[in-house]
Amino acid sequence: MHYKTGTDMSLFNTHRREIRAPASDVGQLIDTLAGPDDRLWPRTNWYPMAFDRGGLEVGGSGGHGPVGYRVRAVEPGRSVTFEFTGRPKGLRGHHQYLVQPLDDDRCVLWHLADIEAGWPLKLTWPLFWGPLHDALIEDSLSNAQNAVELGKQARSPWNLWVRVLRAAVRTRIRRAPKSSFRDGSPTSRSSDPIGRHEGLI
């Protein structure tokens, strides 16, 4: 991860996973994002990715849980780019999944996030949002590897700090009065999946 200082904090966050499968196979996983057969996003343990137009349609607005973004560009079988919409406060920029072929039977799956963090995100990213983001993305890369590599059981264990953060968020949501959640938002209690799955934050 690279930081630049200034009024806002600029950061470029990268994750990569070499996968022993053709790029076309991994590209098909990218295409399933936010759909009913999503095989890339780790929705078992994290908020699902969802958009108001269904799957990956350019202009679709949504995100996952408290993080908002819209679909900015789609190159089927190769990449998708999302533009952040300022939720949480101070979050601007974009993030992207991209598959890069190495040869006929190997490729690299990238997740790239180019972020301009204003207040208060530039304070909370290193301690809160960043560690959770990194854990989620590593889980998604493991999903990809397991989906296309025969017999593979890749795992991305969470470190202690990520486990502490997830536990703290679950406790805060359960203790918050129902009126503190905005109806219809991805964090409203009525639509929050935490009550149905202990692992989600």
Stockholm file with secondary structure:
# STOCKHOLM 1.0

chainA/1-201         MHYKTGTDMSLFNTHRREIRAPASDVGQLIDTLAGPDDRLWPRTNWYPMAFDRGGLEVGGSGGHGPVGYRVRAVEPGRSVTFEFTGRPKGLRGHHQYLVQPLDDDRCVLWHLADIEAGWPLKLTWPLFWGPLHDALIEDSLSNAQNAVELGKQARSPWNLWVRVLRAAVRTRIRRAPKSSFRDGSPTSRSSDPIGRHEGLI
#=GR chainA/1-201 SS CEEECSSSEEEEEEEEEEESSCHHHHHHHHHTTTSTTCCSSCTTTSCCEEETTBSSCTTCEEEETTEEEEEEEEETTTEEEEEECSCSTTEEEEEEEEEEEEETTEEEEEEEEEEEECTTHHHHIIIIIHHHHHHHHHHHHHHHHHHHSTTCCCCCCCCHHHHHHHHHHHHHHHHSCGGGSCTTSTTCTTTCGGGTCTTCC
#=GC SS_cons         CEEECSSSEEEEEEEEEEESSCHHHHHHHHHTTTSTTCCSSCTTTSCCEEETTBSSCTTCEEEETTEEEEEEEEETTTEEEEEECSCSTTEEEEEEEEEEEEETTEEEEEEEEEEEECTTHHHHIIIIIHHHHHHHHHHHHHHHHHHHSTTCCCCCCCCHHHHHHHHHHHHHHHHSCGGGSCTTSTTCTTTCGGGTCTTCC
//
